[in-house]
């Protein structure tokens, strides 16, 4: 079992994926989303986390893509499991709460900035 049980969003615009850089714990880019609370469904978790991290946005047309496990970004020796969904963001995302910066990451951008799950599992699939 993974140390962190997360739900993540793969939001793509103009061939770029929306990623987040946190204020603390890691400088690596991660997906928007977060840890599921007890009894919380994946869509409810995404709704709550996206509002906390990205402001007044909502996600539409959610599609389950798969579940991915790898080492957790910024947590030495810990693992993360990400239940990944693709969806369209309505509204303009902006960094809030623990998010320092949002990045629309493209094919030619520096992959060394990516969290292990993104680099090794998620982006190669998509």
VMD Tcl script that builds the backbone (N, CA, C; Angstrom):
set m [mol new atoms 378]
animate dup $m
set s [atomselect $m all]
$s set {name element resname resid chain x y z} {
  {N N UNK 1 A 0.831 -1.183 0.000}
  {CA C UNK 1 A 0.000 0.000 0.000}
  {C C UNK 1 A 0.882 1.256 0.000}
  {N N UNK 2 A 0.489 2.244 -0.769}
  {CA C UNK 2 A 1.261 3.484 -0.890}
  {C C UNK 2 A 1.135 4.342 0.370}
  {N N UNK 3 A 2.137 5.172 0.609}
  {CA C UNK 3 A 2.108 6.092 1.746}
  {C C UNK 3 A 1.093 7.215 1.538}
  {N N UNK 4 A 0.900 7.621 0.268}
  {CA C UNK 4 A -0.034 8.698 -0.060}
  {C C UNK 4 A -1.038 8.197 -1.091}
  {N N UNK 5 A -2.327 8.421 -0.827}
  {CA C UNK 5 A -3.415 8.050 -1.734}
  {C C UNK 5 A -3.977 9.341 -2.317}
  {N N UNK 6 A -3.623 9.623 -3.568}
  {CA C UNK 6 A -4.001 10.896 -4.175}
  {C C UNK 6 A -4.898 10.706 -5.379}
  {N N UNK 7 A -5.611 11.774 -5.701}
  {CA C UNK 7 A -6.390 11.869 -6.929}
  {C C UNK 7 A -5.800 13.040 -7.696}
  {N N UNK 8 A -5.475 12.821 -8.979}
  {CA C UNK 8 A -4.833 13.861 -9.774}
  {C C UNK 8 A -5.618 14.165 -11.033}
  {N N UNK 9 A -5.389 15.359 -11.543}
  {CA C UNK 9 A -6.062 15.812 -12.764}
  {C C UNK 9 A -5.040 16.030 -13.867}
  {N N UNK 10 A -5.304 15.446 -15.025}
  {CA C UNK 10 A -4.537 15.702 -16.233}
  {C C UNK 10 A -5.366 16.681 -17.063}
  {N N UNK 11 A -4.996 17.953 -16.989}
  {CA C UNK 11 A -5.681 19.008 -17.741}
  {C C UNK 11 A -4.746 19.457 -18.852}
  {N N UNK 12 A -5.207 19.384 -20.086}
  {CA C UNK 12 A -4.382 19.714 -21.245}
  {C C UNK 12 A -5.023 20.863 -22.006}
  {N N UNK 13 A -4.206 21.868 -22.329}
  {CA C UNK 13 A -4.618 22.978 -23.178}
  {C C UNK 13 A -3.506 23.254 -24.177}
  {N N UNK 14 A -3.866 23.328 -25.433}
  {CA C UNK 14 A -2.896 23.641 -26.483}
  {C C UNK 14 A -1.658 22.750 -26.417}
  {N N UNK 15 A -1.867 21.479 -26.140}
  {CA C UNK 15 A -0.765 20.526 -26.114}
  {C C UNK 15 A 0.113 20.597 -24.881}
  {N N UNK 16 A -0.316 21.337 -23.865}
  {CA C UNK 16 A 0.454 21.476 -22.621}
  {C C UNK 16 A -0.365 20.979 -21.443}
  {N N UNK 17 A 0.334 20.398 -20.458}
  {CA C UNK 17 A -0.297 19.842 -19.271}
  {C C UNK 17 A -0.122 20.822 -18.108}
  {N N UNK 18 A -1.211 21.059 -17.378}
  {CA C UNK 18 A -1.138 21.935 -16.208}
  {C C UNK 18 A -0.482 21.201 -15.049}
  {N N UNK 19 A 0.615 21.783 -14.534}
  {CA C UNK 19 A 1.329 21.233 -13.387}
  {C C UNK 19 A 1.510 22.310 -12.330}
  {N N UNK 20 A 1.800 21.875 -11.114}
  {CA C UNK 20 A 1.928 22.778 -9.969}
  {C C UNK 20 A 3.311 22.649 -9.336}
  {N N UNK 21 A 3.798 23.769 -8.826}
  {CA C UNK 21 A 5.009 23.771 -8.000}
  {C C UNK 21 A 4.568 24.245 -6.616}
  {N N UNK 22 A 4.834 23.408 -5.606}
  {CA C UNK 22 A 4.411 23.724 -4.246}
  {C C UNK 22 A 5.353 24.740 -3.592}
  {N N UNK 23 A 4.851 25.381 -2.546}
  {CA C UNK 23 A 5.668 26.312 -1.764}
  {C C UNK 23 A 6.662 25.573 -0.878}
  {N N UNK 24 A 6.294 24.379 -0.443}
  {CA C UNK 24 A 7.111 23.595 0.489}
  {C C UNK 24 A 7.175 22.148 0.021}
  {N N UNK 25 A 7.974 21.379 0.602}
  {CA C UNK 25 A 8.157 19.925 0.474}
  {C C UNK 25 A 8.868 19.469 -0.791}
  {N N UNK 26 A 8.647 20.096 -1.945}
  {CA C UNK 26 A 9.360 19.691 -3.152}
  {C C UNK 26 A 9.371 20.828 -4.166}
  {N N UNK 27 A 10.445 20.902 -4.941}
  {CA C UNK 27 A 10.524 21.867 -6.039}
  {C C UNK 27 A 10.087 21.226 -7.352}
  {N N UNK 28 A 9.833 19.906 -7.317}
  {CA C UNK 28 A 9.425 19.206 -8.526}
  {C C UNK 28 A 7.983 19.551 -8.891}
  {N N UNK 29 A 7.681 19.467 -10.174}
  {CA C UNK 29 A 6.328 19.727 -10.645}
  {C C UNK 29 A 5.448 18.509 -10.406}
  {N N UNK 30 A 4.230 18.770 -9.946}
  {CA C UNK 30 A 3.256 17.721 -9.654}
  {C C UNK 30 A 1.933 18.053 -10.341}
  {N N UNK 31 A 1.051 17.073 -10.365}
  {CA C UNK 31 A -0.289 17.285 -10.899}
  {C C UNK 31 A -1.153 18.048 -9.911}
  {N N UNK 32 A -2.125 18.814 -10.397}
  {CA C UNK 32 A -3.124 19.361 -9.482}
  {C C UNK 32 A -3.942 18.212 -8.898}
  {N N UNK 33 A -4.354 18.370 -7.669}
  {CA C UNK 33 A -5.118 17.345 -6.971}
  {C C UNK 33 A -4.543 17.151 -5.589}
  {N N UNK 34 A -4.893 16.072 -4.939}
  {CA C UNK 34 A -4.354 15.865 -3.610}
  {C C UNK 34 A -4.866 14.611 -2.956}
  {N N UNK 35 A -4.595 14.503 -1.674}
  {CA C UNK 35 A -4.942 13.312 -0.906}
  {C C UNK 35 A -6.436 13.245 -0.631}
  {N N UNK 36 A -6.936 12.059 -0.815}
  {CA C UNK 36 A -8.355 11.791 -0.568}
  {C C UNK 36 A -8.590 11.738 0.941}
  {N N UNK 37 A -9.679 12.331 1.390}
  {CA C UNK 37 A -10.081 12.236 2.791}
  {C C UNK 37 A -10.946 10.996 2.975}
  {N N UNK 38 A -11.056 10.518 4.197}
  {CA C UNK 38 A -11.817 9.299 4.491}
  {C C UNK 38 A -13.232 9.397 3.928}
  {N N UNK 39 A -13.629 8.389 3.162}
  {CA C UNK 39 A -14.974 8.320 2.619}
  {C C UNK 39 A -15.247 9.228 1.428}
  {N N UNK 40 A -14.233 9.923 0.952}
  {CA C UNK 40 A -14.403 10.892 -0.138}
  {C C UNK 40 A -14.239 10.200 -1.493}
  {N N UNK 41 A -15.143 10.486 -2.419}
  {CA C UNK 41 A -15.023 9.941 -3.771}
  {C C UNK 41 A -13.943 10.706 -4.531}
  {N N UNK 42 A -13.462 10.108 -5.607}
  {CA C UNK 42 A -12.438 10.776 -6.420}
  {C C UNK 42 A -12.940 12.116 -6.971}
  {N N UNK 43 A -14.149 12.195 -7.563}
  {CA C UNK 43 A -14.617 13.496 -8.056}
  {C C UNK 43 A -14.765 14.538 -6.947}
  {N N UNK 44 A -15.222 14.116 -5.766}
  {CA C UNK 44 A -15.348 15.056 -4.652}
  {C C UNK 44 A -13.973 15.545 -4.193}
  {N N UNK 45 A -13.006 14.634 -4.153}
  {CA C UNK 45 A -11.643 15.009 -3.781}
  {C C UNK 45 A -11.085 16.028 -4.773}
  {N N UNK 46 A -11.236 15.763 -6.066}
  {CA C UNK 46 A -10.732 16.699 -7.076}
  {C C UNK 46 A -11.400 18.057 -6.965}
  {N N UNK 47 A -12.711 18.074 -6.790}
  {CA C UNK 47 A -13.438 19.347 -6.652}
  {C C UNK 47 A -12.879 20.156 -5.495}
  {N N UNK 48 A -12.716 19.517 -4.339}
  {CA C UNK 48 A -12.204 20.201 -3.150}
  {C C UNK 48 A -10.767 20.665 -3.357}
  {N N UNK 49 A -9.902 19.761 -3.819}
  {CA C UNK 49 A -8.484 20.093 -3.979}
  {C C UNK 49 A -8.262 21.169 -5.043}
  {N N UNK 50 A -8.963 21.086 -6.159}
  {CA C UNK 50 A -8.781 22.090 -7.215}
  {C C UNK 50 A -9.216 23.466 -6.743}
  {N N UNK 51 A -10.296 23.545 -5.990}
  {CA C UNK 51 A -10.731 24.832 -5.445}
  {C C UNK 51 A -9.681 25.380 -4.481}
  {N N UNK 52 A -9.114 24.505 -3.637}
  {CA C UNK 52 A -8.087 24.934 -2.686}
  {C C UNK 52 A -6.818 25.387 -3.410}
  {N N UNK 53 A -6.388 24.643 -4.425}
  {CA C UNK 53 A -5.100 24.894 -5.077}
  {C C UNK 53 A -5.164 25.880 -6.236}
  {N N UNK 54 A -6.276 25.887 -6.971}
  {CA C UNK 54 A -6.353 26.650 -8.229}
  {C C UNK 54 A -7.365 27.782 -8.208}
  {N N UNK 55 A -8.114 27.929 -7.131}
  {CA C UNK 55 A -9.087 29.020 -7.038}
  {C C UNK 55 A -10.439 28.665 -7.633}
  {N N UNK 56 A -11.075 29.653 -8.226}
  {CA C UNK 56 A -12.455 29.514 -8.722}
  {C C UNK 56 A -12.503 28.806 -10.069}
  {N N UNK 57 A -12.182 27.526 -10.049}
  {CA C UNK 57 A -12.267 26.695 -11.248}
  {C C UNK 57 A -13.158 25.494 -10.926}
  {N N UNK 58 A -13.625 24.867 -11.961}
  {CA C UNK 58 A -14.322 23.592 -11.807}
  {C C UNK 58 A -13.866 22.692 -12.942}
  {N N UNK 59 A -14.033 21.404 -12.739}
  {CA C UNK 59 A -13.607 20.445 -13.747}
  {C C UNK 59 A -14.846 19.819 -14.375}
  {N N UNK 60 A -14.777 19.643 -15.682}
  {CA C UNK 60 A -15.893 19.083 -16.440}
  {C C UNK 60 A -15.412 17.871 -17.227}
  {N N UNK 61 A -16.351 16.991 -17.545}
  {CA C UNK 61 A -16.085 15.826 -18.400}
  {C C UNK 61 A -14.962 14.951 -17.862}
  {N N UNK 62 A -15.036 14.588 -16.578}
  {CA C UNK 62 A -14.007 13.732 -15.982}
  {C C UNK 62 A -14.001 12.354 -16.629}
  {N N UNK 63 A -12.791 11.884 -16.903}
  {CA C UNK 63 A -12.603 10.559 -17.492}
  {C C UNK 63 A -11.464 9.870 -16.742}
  {N N UNK 64 A -11.746 8.706 -16.175}
  {CA C UNK 64 A -10.727 7.949 -15.455}
  {C C UNK 64 A -9.694 7.416 -16.443}
  {N N UNK 65 A -8.408 7.652 -16.146}
  {CA C UNK 65 A -7.322 7.220 -17.025}
  {C C UNK 65 A -6.545 6.022 -16.492}
  {N N UNK 66 A -6.505 5.872 -15.186}
  {CA C UNK 66 A -5.753 4.778 -14.602}
  {C C UNK 66 A -5.208 5.162 -13.237}
  {N N UNK 67 A -4.585 4.194 -12.591}
  {CA C UNK 67 A -3.968 4.414 -11.287}
  {C C UNK 67 A -2.482 4.116 -11.405}
  {N N UNK 68 A -1.668 5.045 -10.916}
  {CA C UNK 68 A -0.214 4.989 -11.077}
  {C C UNK 68 A 0.459 5.050 -9.712}
  {N N UNK 69 A 1.504 4.272 -9.525}
  {CA C UNK 69 A 2.272 4.274 -8.276}
  {C C UNK 69 A 3.745 4.505 -8.586}
  {N N UNK 70 A 4.385 5.271 -7.712}
  {CA C UNK 70 A 5.818 5.534 -7.854}
  {C C UNK 70 A 6.311 6.164 -6.563}
  {N N UNK 71 A 7.583 6.595 -6.557}
  {CA C UNK 71 A 8.111 7.317 -5.409}
  {C C UNK 71 A 7.443 8.679 -5.324}
  {N N UNK 72 A 7.192 9.146 -4.110}
  {CA C UNK 72 A 6.555 10.440 -3.881}
  {C C UNK 72 A 7.586 11.554 -4.018}
  {N N UNK 73 A 7.190 12.631 -4.667}
  {CA C UNK 73 A 8.070 13.800 -4.814}
  {C C UNK 73 A 8.296 14.445 -3.455}
  {N N UNK 74 A 9.558 14.669 -3.113}
  {CA C UNK 74 A 9.889 15.387 -1.891}
  {C C UNK 74 A 9.772 14.581 -0.603}
  {N N UNK 75 A 9.489 13.302 -0.698}
  {CA C UNK 75 A 9.350 12.459 0.493}
  {C C UNK 75 A 10.255 11.237 0.342}
  {N N UNK 76 A 11.444 11.349 0.875}
  {CA C UNK 76 A 12.464 10.308 0.743}
  {C C UNK 76 A 11.932 8.938 1.154}
  {N N UNK 77 A 11.947 7.981 0.228}
  {CA C UNK 77 A 11.563 6.624 0.520}
  {C C UNK 77 A 10.068 6.364 0.604}
  {N N UNK 78 A 9.245 7.377 0.399}
  {CA C UNK 78 A 7.789 7.212 0.464}
  {C C UNK 78 A 7.235 6.994 -0.935}
  {N N UNK 79 A 6.069 6.367 -1.003}
  {CA C UNK 79 A 5.429 6.107 -2.289}
  {C C UNK 79 A 4.083 6.827 -2.379}
  {N N UNK 80 A 3.655 7.037 -3.611}
  {CA C UNK 80 A 2.373 7.674 -3.876}
  {C C UNK 80 A 1.593 6.823 -4.866}
  {N N UNK 81 A 0.296 6.754 -4.660}
  {CA C UNK 81 A -0.608 6.150 -5.627}
  {C C UNK 81 A -1.537 7.262 -6.099}
  {N N UNK 82 A -1.608 7.442 -7.422}
  {CA C UNK 82 A -2.422 8.519 -7.990}
  {C C UNK 82 A -3.508 7.926 -8.863}
  {N N UNK 83 A -4.756 8.166 -8.463}
  {CA C UNK 83 A -5.902 7.823 -9.295}
  {C C UNK 83 A -6.068 9.012 -10.243}
  {N N UNK 84 A -5.784 8.797 -11.514}
  {CA C UNK 84 A -5.676 9.894 -12.475}
  {C C UNK 84 A -6.932 10.030 -13.335}
  {N N UNK 85 A -7.368 11.284 -13.470}
  {CA C UNK 85 A -8.513 11.632 -14.308}
  {C C UNK 85 A -8.114 12.726 -15.281}
  {N N UNK 86 A -8.689 12.657 -16.460}
  {CA C UNK 86 A -8.538 13.737 -17.418}
  {C C UNK 86 A -9.830 14.530 -17.374}
  {N N UNK 87 A -9.715 15.844 -17.502}
  {CA C UNK 87 A -10.895 16.692 -17.486}
  {C C UNK 87 A -10.568 18.070 -18.019}
  {N N UNK 88 A -11.619 18.792 -18.342}
  {CA C UNK 88 A -11.492 20.165 -18.826}
  {C C UNK 88 A -11.708 21.123 -17.659}
  {N N UNK 89 A -10.814 22.092 -17.520}
  {CA C UNK 89 A -10.974 23.105 -16.485}
  {C C UNK 89 A -11.829 24.245 -17.016}
  {N N UNK 90 A -12.837 24.594 -16.265}
  {CA C UNK 90 A -13.637 25.781 -16.564}
  {C C UNK 90 A -13.188 26.868 -15.594}
  {N N UNK 91 A -12.848 28.027 -16.118}
  {CA C UNK 91 A -12.283 29.098 -15.306}
  {C C UNK 91 A -10.785 29.166 -15.522}
  {N N UNK 92 A -10.188 30.200 -14.993}
  {CA C UNK 92 A -8.748 30.396 -15.173}
  {C C UNK 92 A -8.023 30.038 -13.880}
  {N N UNK 93 A -7.220 28.970 -13.888}
  {CA C UNK 93 A -6.527 28.563 -12.668}
  {C C UNK 93 A -5.461 29.580 -12.251}
  {N N UNK 94 A -5.316 29.724 -10.942}
  {CA C UNK 94 A -4.284 30.588 -10.352}
  {C C UNK 94 A -3.788 29.889 -9.087}
  {N N UNK 95 A -2.514 30.063 -8.727}
  {CA C UNK 95 A -1.983 29.380 -7.547}
  {C C UNK 95 A -2.599 29.902 -6.249}
  {N N UNK 96 A -3.013 28.969 -5.398}
  {CA C UNK 96 A -3.571 29.277 -4.083}
  {C C UNK 96 A -3.012 28.283 -3.065}
  {N N UNK 97 A -3.239 28.567 -1.797}
  {CA C UNK 97 A -2.858 27.696 -0.673}
  {C C UNK 97 A -1.377 27.328 -0.768}
  {N N UNK 98 A -1.075 26.006 -0.833}
  {CA C UNK 98 A 0.326 25.567 -0.828}
  {C C UNK 98 A 0.978 25.616 -2.199}
  {N N UNK 99 A 0.267 26.068 -3.210}
  {CA C UNK 99 A 0.805 26.119 -4.570}
  {C C UNK 99 A 1.491 27.469 -4.805}
  {N N UNK 100 A 2.760 27.406 -5.191}
  {CA C UNK 100 A 3.543 28.613 -5.458}
  {C C UNK 100 A 3.394 29.083 -6.895}
  {N N UNK 101 A 3.330 28.119 -7.832}
  {CA C UNK 101 A 3.351 28.474 -9.248}
  {C C UNK 101 A 2.641 27.404 -10.060}
  {N N UNK 102 A 1.971 27.835 -11.130}
  {CA C UNK 102 A 1.384 26.915 -12.094}
  {C C UNK 102 A 2.205 26.966 -13.368}
  {N N UNK 103 A 2.378 25.815 -13.993}
  {CA C UNK 103 A 3.181 25.703 -15.206}
  {C C UNK 103 A 2.390 24.908 -16.234}
  {N N UNK 104 A 2.270 25.458 -17.441}
  {CA C UNK 104 A 1.714 24.692 -18.563}
  {C C UNK 104 A 2.911 24.032 -19.229}
  {N N UNK 105 A 3.101 22.752 -18.943}
  {CA C UNK 105 A 4.294 22.007 -19.325}
  {C C UNK 105 A 4.115 21.395 -20.703}
  {N N UNK 106 A 5.109 21.615 -21.574}
  {CA C UNK 106 A 5.048 21.115 -22.937}
  {C C UNK 106 A 6.095 20.061 -23.224}
  {N N UNK 107 A 5.983 19.475 -24.361}
  {CA C UNK 107 A 6.849 18.376 -24.790}
  {C C UNK 107 A 8.333 18.743 -24.769}
  {N N UNK 108 A 8.671 19.992 -25.061}
  {CA C UNK 108 A 10.070 20.410 -25.129}
  {C C UNK 108 A 10.599 20.993 -23.824}
  {N N UNK 109 A 9.786 21.007 -22.757}
  {CA C UNK 109 A 10.231 21.565 -21.480}
  {C C UNK 109 A 11.144 20.580 -20.743}
  {N N UNK 110 A 11.834 21.084 -19.728}
  {CA C UNK 110 A 12.834 20.331 -18.976}
  {C C UNK 110 A 12.192 19.252 -18.103}
  {N N UNK 111 A 12.346 18.009 -18.497}
  {CA C UNK 111 A 11.720 16.889 -17.790}
  {C C UNK 111 A 12.353 16.622 -16.424}
  {N N UNK 112 A 13.534 17.173 -16.160}
  {CA C UNK 112 A 14.156 16.971 -14.849}
  {C C UNK 112 A 13.377 17.683 -13.741}
  {N N UNK 113 A 12.431 18.547 -14.110}
  {CA C UNK 113 A 11.603 19.265 -13.139}
  {C C UNK 113 A 10.400 18.443 -12.675}
  {N N UNK 114 A 10.179 17.272 -13.288}
  {CA C UNK 114 A 8.969 16.494 -13.030}
  {C C UNK 114 A 9.105 15.547 -11.843}
  {N N UNK 115 A 8.010 15.369 -11.117}
  {CA C UNK 115 A 7.934 14.360 -10.062}
  {C C UNK 115 A 8.127 12.973 -10.686}
  {N N UNK 116 A 8.649 12.010 -9.927}
  {CA C UNK 116 A 8.906 10.678 -10.485}
  {C C UNK 116 A 7.697 10.046 -11.177}
  {N N UNK 117 A 6.525 10.156 -10.604}
  {CA C UNK 117 A 5.339 9.538 -11.209}
  {C C UNK 117 A 5.015 10.142 -12.566}
  {N N UNK 118 A 5.207 11.441 -12.705}
  {CA C UNK 118 A 4.978 12.101 -13.996}
  {C C UNK 118 A 6.024 11.687 -15.019}
  {N N UNK 119 A 7.275 11.718 -14.606}
  {CA C UNK 119 A 8.388 11.433 -15.512}
  {C C UNK 119 A 8.377 9.987 -16.000}
  {N N UNK 120 A 8.189 9.056 -15.081}
  {CA C UNK 120 A 8.380 7.647 -15.412}
  {C C UNK 120 A 7.107 6.896 -15.767}
  {N N UNK 121 A 5.964 7.371 -15.322}
  {CA C UNK 121 A 4.738 6.587 -15.514}
  {C C UNK 121 A 3.659 7.329 -16.304}
  {N N UNK 122 A 3.291 8.524 -15.866}
  {CA C UNK 122 A 2.103 9.179 -16.403}
  {C C UNK 122 A 2.336 9.792 -17.784}
  {N N UNK 123 A 3.318 10.684 -17.914}
  {CA C UNK 123 A 3.510 11.350 -19.197}
  {C C UNK 123 A 3.940 10.411 -20.314}
  {N N UNK 124 A 4.764 9.390 -20.068}
  {CA C UNK 124 A 5.057 8.462 -21.162}
  {C C UNK 124 A 3.815 7.754 -21.698}
  {N N UNK 125 A 2.823 7.567 -20.866}
  {CA C UNK 125 A 1.572 6.925 -21.288}
  {C C UNK 125 A 0.715 7.858 -22.128}
  {N N UNK 126 A 0.781 9.156 -21.810}
  {CA C UNK 126 A -0.099 10.124 -22.481}
  {C C UNK 126 A 0.701 11.062 -23.351}
}
mol reanalyze $m
mol bondsrecalc $m
mol representation Tube
mol addrep $m
